[in-house]
Amino acid sequence: MKRKLAAAIVIAGMMVSVAACGGDDKGNDSGKNAGPDSFKGQTLTVWTMDGSAPPQWTKDVRAAFEKKTGAKLKFEIQKWDGIQQKITTALSESNPPDVIEIGNTQTPAYAATGGLAELGDLKRQIGADWTPSVSRSSVYEGKQYAAPWYFANRVVIYNKKIWAKAGIKGTPKTRDEFFKDLDTIGKKTDAEPLYLPGQNWYFFDGLTVGQGADLVKKDGDRYVSNLADPKVSAAMEIYKKYASYSKAPKDKDEATPQQATVFAKGKTGAFIGMGWEAATAVQANKAIEKDLGYFTIPGATADKPEGVFLGGSNLAVAQGSEKQALAEEFLKIALSDRFEGELAELSGNVPNKKSLETSLKGNAAAEAAAPGAAVGGTTPLIPEWAAVENTPNPIKSYMTAVLNGKSPADAAKQVEGEINKRLAQQN
């Protein structure tokens, strides 16, 4: 594999509690009017996650930043394991890192507690053409608390050899064409048309996005489950149709076993996963590399791809930072077209502007992912949501129940009590 999508996508898994930090009078760099001369001699600390920022990118950004501001730039690489608690602690201290990479779905939880600085001025200066779907997660209650950095979403990874054996030419442009191709593979080859375990929850979330569904709704001053919504049921019926082409377990997710290693055996027509999973398949079986192909998950019509879950990262400034103006200078450089484009080219991740998707050219997996970004979405962007996904995830139980024969409405009734209980934990 020449390049692959970065595997640094971790979704919020626990609630955070951050004490409100600092004010606006945090030294001579807190004001919005601080000039370049005031930055000399300072050092800006930026936390990025392991695997997010390629070494060449950090080298180039550092050089540009230090040339423009006269300040020093210090990148500190963090591990994903335990990062939420580490960020929670850091944001509550008097001397936090100035800029922090945070998972896009984690942003509302940190913003709600006052740990992040507002970045409305930055949005007005450089964010007019941020792709709305990827920018949405950086906004909480109408205010900009972060800036979109990079994103990735699921694509169809298929075995060209099996598709050719079935006599299929080209790739499907609509969902019905995809189902027809899977039918053909099942009839004309001995391969399993699609590997799709019953609890591939983020693929299902993408289908709900495609249906225009919300997984929660407001009930007075609190959020409750919206799983019984007919639009959610429609998404689950689509998932069930896909699963009908698979022999995968109905009560397991894509990591149990790792779906890429199943695909690597060469007996599966396709699976739906992140671009980086192709590298996992090649690691398991080098011979599969020559047969790899990718295409965008097709939607109901050829002019609009299927909805997808957008996993990724935002960049935020700590409210307690004494160098907020300098931090914004860093963001202007790091998020500039030059460096967003460079990051996309080096990592294969989807950039924050549609105009920069040309940087993905030549990376087949990334090119397949890019069209879905504009119509993608996330899990509910509310602080309360993280608890819902804690193990055991009740939505996974809902999915398995439907695949085992329950109606979506009855399956929703089974789990909505637990979902509402978890949503209420924050209140």
PyMOL commands that set and color helices and strands:
alter all, ss='L'
color gray80, all
select helices_A, chain A and resi 36-39+55-69+83-92+104-112+120-126+132-138+160-165+175-188+201-210+230-243+259-263+277-284+286-291+324-334+337-347+354-360+364-373+383-389+394-403+408-426
alter helices_A, ss='H'
color red, helices_A
select strands_A, chain A and resi 43-49+72-78+99-103+139-140+143-144+147-152+155-159+216-219+222-225+270-273+292-295+311-317
alter strands_A, ss='S'
color yellow, strands_A
deselect
rebuild
show_as cartoon
